[in-house]
């Protein structure tokens, strides 16, 4: 049995742990969990800056989707960005990832978002196909600058 729900403050360690697994799987070095905690707290309990969706299989947390809100002229107001989306390898291709994503999309719309965007990793053909099945279309590359 699967359960899809918004994360609460009590889910901090679980949600951060899943996000750290994603970053590690992508070959990065995740920030320390304690550094991620304040960001999680701003999203927990359907916060003003965004929200976190958890997917559970047989009572165990196996998926996370973090969503932040942005206001922009081009969207004529608020839109959402999926920042992290992770499904434990043991339950991939079972449908729980799509359930989590659809929950996140529906919730973003209910919070007034005109659109939802995301980025995928390099060589993310499988991820792109997953998001296209959910109705996303490619609109260009995501670039990053850091000081």
Buried (B, 14 or more C-beta within 10 A) or exposed (E): EBEBEBBEEEBBEBBBBBBBBBBEEEEEEBEEBEEBBEBBEBBBBBBEEBBBBBBBBEEEBBBBBBBBBBEEEEBEEBBBBBBBBBBBEEBBEBEBBBBBBBBBBEBBEEBEBBBBBBEBEEEEEEBBEBBEEEEBEEEEEEEEEEE
